[in-house]
Amino acid sequence: MQSGRIRVLIFALLLTTCLCCWGEEKRKIIIDQDAAGPAGTDLQSTLLLIQSPQTEVLGVTVVTGDAWLKSEVAHTLRMLELIGRTDIPVVPGAEYPLVRTKEETELWEQRYGSVTWLGAWTPRFYHPPDQLGEMPEGKPTTKPSDEDAAHFLIRMVRKYPNQVTIYAGGPMTNLALAISIDPDFAGLAKEMVFMGASLNPQTTDPEFINTPRHEFNIWFDPEAAHIVLRAPWKKIVCTTVDISVKTRMTQDLINRIKAGNSPAARYVGTYARLFGEYNYLWDELAAAAWLDPSLITKKEIRFMDVDLGRGANYGNMLTWNDKDKPKAELQPVEIQVDLDTERFYGMFVEMMKRETPRPPSILTR
């Protein structure tokens, strides 16, 4: 009799636990990304967020940055096809920065010195914006959304007020446009997390030795970053160059992922590449730290803005502590300073090797 009661109690406890798990609401997120591909930091961070059972990815909004918009959209669509998540909308956004142009940038370089990484404008990778470039993974058969990124972003935060995290892995043009169209946009979001900004990175990487405050995502569209960083977000979290350079994509990590048999593992194992000495896990760290904040072992608060003067420091980061910040309206930003590197690597590998969560429509059939 007593053993029967114990079994009933255990069953009731398990049932309650399961019901709690089933009822647990997933964390809603929109991935705003300059999705160069295949694989690489942009799409691997997108994969991390999709692979997590914690998340509901409402959509991927795409912006020109590391590559041109049309090619980034194609690489994103194809990745989603390969992992079986074509239910996630891919929404094209801004094809050009708000103000900066390729021609003006070339004149600027003649006066102030060359820039290592120009994203879609980088000469050795350059192709016209209406071309896709190489697509070793194959061209997609699915189509992007007919909606534009700025209006999609606004529509989602109004549909789910105070619930949607905005993850920004590239230039902030789409977000600036959303704020300009709807000044309430930032305040309706739950938070913004972004990879960007450079303060004083400890690295021998030539990209940052001479210009430690230069970081591509901010520099490519400084006016957009200025608009976004001053908007009234409830919370802003920043993964800087300073912490990113403490990570490396290595052949060992690729091999560990390749040992898995999930669609994501096959994708990364097939298309991930190492380029030179410096293969930082820029966006992957920003995504992983949002999923598991305990990966970050040290952080601090800064107030941030962007130098919009047209001199040598155009597009560089400006930061202050609370005591020294100017009177201008600035927002506090949680800056990540240090991390548990081995835990991060382990999480990255295991997340890629796990089976991709099924689309919500399949789960509810």
Beta strands, then each sheet from edge to edge (+ up, - down):
strand 1: 27-33
strand 2: 55-62
strand 3: 90-92
strand 4: 164-168
strand 5: 191-195
strand 6: 236-239
strand 7: 296-306
strand 8: 317-320
strand 9: 332-339
sheet 1: 3+ 2+ 1+ 4+ 5+ 6+ 9+ 7- 8+
end
